[in-house]
């Protein structure tokens, strides 16, 4: 799985920090560095909110 997608999922609250670390195979200190570096990247989507049609 793409690490940027995993980090974005964490930022959106879809997974916990612990789950993020397990998926990426990183420890907390490594995650802190990844999150800091990745924060300078643009979001995966220009619109952070996704509208879903219930039908």
C-alpha positions in Angstrom: 0.0 0.0 0.0 1.2 3.5 -0.8 2.6 5.2 2.3 1.0 8.5 1.4 -2.4 6.9 1.2 -1.9 5.3 4.6 -0.8 8.6 6.2 -3.8 10.3 4.5 -6.1 7.7 6.0 -4.6 8.4 9.4 -5.1 12.1 9.0 -8.7 11.6 8.0 -9.3 9.5 11.1 -9.9 6.3 9.3 -7.1 4.4 11.1 -5.2 5.0 14.3 -1.6 6.0 14.7 -0.8 2.4 15.8 -2.5 0.9 12.8 -0.7 3.4 10.6 2.6 2.2 12.1 1.7 -1.4 11.7 0.8 -1.0 8.0 4.0 1.0 7.3 6.1 -1.2 9.5 7.4 1.8 11.4 7.9 2.7 15.0 6.5 5.9 16.7 9.7 7.9 16.1 9.8 6.9 12.5 6.1 7.8 12.1 6.6 11.2 13.6 9.3 11.9 11.0 7.1 10.5 8.2 4.1 12.6 9.3 6.2 15.7 9.5 7.8 15.2 6.1 4.5 14.1 4.4 2.7 17.1 5.8 4.5 19.3 3.3 3.0 17.3 0.4 -0.4 18.2 -1.1 -3.4 16.1 -0.2 -4.3 13.1 -2.4 -7.5 14.8 -3.4 -8.1 18.6 -4.1 -11.3 18.2 -2.1 -10.7 16.5 1.3 -14.4 15.7 1.6 -16.1 13.1 -0.5 -19.8 13.2 -1.2 -21.4 9.8 -1.5 -24.8 9.1 -3.1 -26.6 6.7 -0.7 -28.3 4.9 -3.7 
